[in-house]
Amino acid sequence: MSTVNTATIIHIDETLTDDQLENVERQLSDASGVIAACVHKKARHLMVVDYDPNFVSSGSLLHTLQDQGLHAELIGGI
């Protein structure tokens, strides 16, 4: 089966430190089906997640953040 790339934006309500952001990016990037997760330095509340929807859903990505105690919302796909 080939990889299908889809990207979504997740808004994180909390203001996180650099270390916290790196941890969140790493945890999402390590999840099955996730290709990359990153936050831009000038838009620290917005995380772009590139993933394969055949293996993981955007809702499950959101729940991964919420399970860490973060308040976050799906903004939509790119």
C-alpha positions as CSV (number, residue, x, y, z in Angstrom):
1,M,0.0,0.0,0.0
2,S,1.4,3.4,-0.9
3,T,1.6,6.3,1.5
4,V,-1.1,9.0,1.2
5,N,0.0,12.4,2.7
6,T,-2.5,14.6,4.2
7,A,-1.8,17.7,6.3
8,T,-3.9,19.3,9.0
9,I,-3.5,22.3,11.3
10,I,-4.1,22.0,15.1
11,H,-4.4,25.1,17.3
12,I,-2.9,24.7,20.7
13,D,-4.4,27.1,23.3
14,E,-1.6,27.0,25.8
15,T,1.6,29.0,25.5
16,L,4.3,26.4,25.6
17,T,8.0,26.7,26.2
18,D,10.5,25.6,23.5
19,D,11.1,22.3,25.3
20,Q,7.4,21.6,25.7
21,L,6.8,22.3,22.0
22,E,9.7,20.0,21.0
23,N,8.2,17.3,23.2
24,V,4.8,17.7,21.6
25,E,6.3,17.6,18.1
26,R,8.4,14.5,18.9
27,Q,5.4,12.6,20.4
28,L,3.2,13.3,17.4
29,S,6.1,12.6,14.9
30,D,6.7,9.2,16.6
31,A,3.0,8.2,16.2
32,S,2.2,5.5,13.7
33,G,1.1,7.1,10.4
34,V,2.6,10.6,11.1
35,I,5.2,11.8,8.7
36,A,6.0,15.1,10.5
37,A,4.7,17.5,13.1
38,C,6.0,21.0,13.5
39,V,5.3,24.4,14.9
40,H,6.5,27.6,13.2
41,K,8.5,29.9,15.5
42,K,6.3,32.9,14.6
43,A,3.0,31.0,14.9
44,R,3.7,28.9,18.1
45,H,0.0,28.0,18.6
46,L,-0.4,26.4,15.2
47,M,1.0,22.9,14.6
48,V,1.1,21.5,11.1
49,V,0.9,17.7,11.1
50,D,1.6,15.7,7.9
51,Y,0.1,12.2,8.1
52,D,-1.2,9.2,6.3
53,P,-5.0,8.9,6.9
54,N,-4.8,5.2,6.1
55,F,-3.1,4.8,9.5
56,V,-4.2,7.6,11.7
57,S,-7.1,10.1,11.8
58,S,-6.9,13.8,12.5
59,G,-9.2,13.2,15.5
60,S,-6.7,10.8,17.0
61,L,-3.9,13.3,16.5
62,L,-6.0,15.8,18.4
63,H,-6.7,13.3,21.2
64,T,-2.9,12.7,21.5
65,L,-2.5,16.3,22.4
66,Q,-5.5,16.4,24.7
67,D,-4.3,13.3,26.5
68,Q,-1.2,15.3,27.4
69,G,-3.5,17.8,29.1
70,L,-3.4,20.4,26.3
71,H,-6.4,22.3,25.0
72,A,-6.4,22.1,21.3
73,E,-8.7,22.3,18.3
74,L,-8.5,21.0,14.7
75,I,-8.4,24.0,12.3
76,G,-8.5,22.0,9.1
77,G,-6.6,20.5,6.3
78,I,-4.1,22.2,4.0
